Every structure is written in structure tokens, then in C-alpha cells.
């Protein structure tokens, strides 16, 4: 999807590693203030708490379509809902968790490169990459209901109880009013004061925002009131060597079942979807 940025990736990994190291030593820094925009409400200026570190423990493994270029993911009523990307291949899918079988699908217009999706009431809200157009489909039949517009690129999307939360590939997250899709706030995401770029797929979990960092196997937990990263999880090594194939792409896709507290992750063209537990690393 997006190419280059190797130098940015190295800087990101270094920044996160430094942030974790500082947290482990009990060192605290004043966070960078949230960037002020005409539509932005400033987040809190509390000092960041030490960043917690986690590793992934695999609880269950489920089949996943290796042809699915996963851009968005959420769990609802026993099914996984997935948004896939690439022009001419982008679609909405309803997937049976245990088998990976696609039980319902709606292709997007060929001009769209599908991105993140989120559930809001009885609707699936979706982003597109560079079109500046959001799509609203019905949850039951995937019927297209309306479109909306936004500036810049669309990457990840999730929903809190009150807002849609959107990433655009930068270090900022936008908070959108779910009915009008107007941007009402924006936060700068930082790890001990260092902006964290390439925020991608998002999931709202128990009051926190979880985010994939593009081109890494890092998952971060973000405090939505301040933008502070409060947890970093290393998800490397989920796929075994025998799972690898030529189309394997990056980790991308987070889903959560609040009823059972199950956390699911996958990646673009991965043959498996994993239920994982985040295990805290001491220190």
C-alpha cells in the first residue's frame, strides 16, 4: 500500500524503545502539548505514567483468508467484520470466526482503496485511503447508505461510546461526531513526549485506544484523554515459518469482544487470525 519510510520506521522503533527504557528506569518527561487546530480540543497535560511493556500469548488460532488485505477489523455478535484494501479488491466482509468462511461480502467501487471500518449503532462506517471519502453501509445487508468527506488520508477507524476515532498515518488521532462526521477534536499521540507516527488500525478497548504501528509488529495502548502511550506490546513471532508465503504483509487488524474480553489480531494476507492475551513484562 504505502512504500518507503524505512528511515521513519527506524526512528519510530528507536523512539519507542527509548520511551520504554525511560519508563523502566522511572524517568518521566513532560509530554508534548497536543497540537492546536481550528477544530481541536486540547487534551490534558498530565505527566505520562511509566509505559507498561507486554508480550503476546497465543490463546487460540483461527483460519484467515490469505487473500484478504486487512485494513479494518471488528467483532460483533459472534462474527468478525473485515474491511479489505487495494483498488479493485476492496470489500466489506462478515466472517465466521471458527472457520474463516466469508458469509457475506460487499465489494467497494473500484475507484476506492478500502481502509479502516467501525461499527456505529446499526451501521458500518468505513474510510478510504486517498479519496477523502467515507462510506456508510448498513450492518445487516451492507447496503450503501451515504458518503461523507474528510481532509487528508484515511487509515484506521474505531468507535468509542461517543465518537468515531480516526487515524491518518500521522501521530494524530481525530475524533469525529458520529452523525455529522464533523471533526470535533484531535490529539497528538506521544510516548514520553516523543510523537508516535504511522498510527494505523485502531480498536477501542475498555476506555483505551489500541493502535497498530504501520510496518512494525508493535501494538500501543493510548490514553484518549491525553494522547499518552501507556502500554507497548511486541507481537512479533505470531506467524510460524510454515505460515509464510510470498504475499504476507504487515501486522494490521485488531478486534475485541467486550462480552468475553477476547482480543484478536491478524495481518494483511495472513493465513491466520489469533486470539491473544497481553502478558505484562516485569521491570
Residue, then its C-alpha position, 0 to 999 in steps of 0.5 A: x500500500x504505502x512504500x518507503x519510510x524505512x528511515x521513519x520506521x527506524x526512528x519510530x522503533x528507536x523512539x519507542x524503545x527509548x520511551x520504554x527504557x525511560x519508563x523502566x528506569x522511572x524517568x518521566x518527561x513532560x509530554x508534548x502539548x497536543x497540537x492546536x487546530x481550528x477544530x481541536x480540543x486540547x487534551x490534558x497535560x498530565x505527566x505520562x505514567x511509566x509505559x507498561x511493556x507486554x508480550x503476546x500469548x497465543x490463546x487460540x488460532x483461527x483460519x484467515x483468508x490469505x487473500x484478504x488485505x486487512x485494513x479494518x477489523x471488528x467483532x460483533x455478535x459472534x462474527x468478525x467484520x473485515x474491511x479489505x484494501x487495494x483498488x479493485x479488491x476492496x470489500x466489506x466482509x462478515x466472517x465466521x470466526x471458527x472457520x474463516x468462511x466469508x458469509x457475506x461480502x460487499x465489494x467497494x467501487x473500484x475507484x476506492x482503496x478500502x481502509x479502516x471500518x467501525x461499527x456505529x449503532x446499526x451501521x458500518x462506517x468505513x474510510x478510504x485511503x486517498x479519496x477523502x471519502x467515507x462510506x456508510x453501509x448498513x450492518x445487516x445487508x451492507x447496503x450503501x447508505x451515504x458518503x461523507x468527506x474528510x481532509x487528508x488520508x484515511x487509515x484506521x477507524x474505531x468507535x468509542x461510546x461517543x465518537x468515531x476515532x480516526x487515524x491518518x498515518x500521522x501521530x494524530x488521532x481525530x475524533x469525529x461526531x458520529x452523525x455529522x462526521x464533523x471533526x470535533x477534536x484531535x490529539x497528538x499521540x506521544x510516548x514520553x513526549x516523543x510523537x508516535x507516527x504511522x498510527x494505523x488500525x485502531x480498536x477501542x478497548x475498555x476506555x483505551x485506544x489500541x493502535x497498530x504501528x504501520x510496518x512494525x509488529x508493535x501494538x500501543x495502548x493510548x490514553x484518549x484523554x491525553x494522547x499518552x502511550x501507556x502500554x507497548x506490546x511486541x507481537x512479533x513471532x505470531x506467524x510460524x515459518x510454515x505460515x509464510x508465503x510470498x504475499x504476507x504483509x504487515x501486522x494490521x487488524x485488531x478486534x475485541x469482544x467486550x462480552x468475553x474480553x477476547x482480543x484478536x489480531x491478524x495481518x494483511x494476507x495472513x493465513x491466520x487470525x489469533x486470539x491473544x492475551x497481553x502478558x505484562x513484562x516485569x521491570 
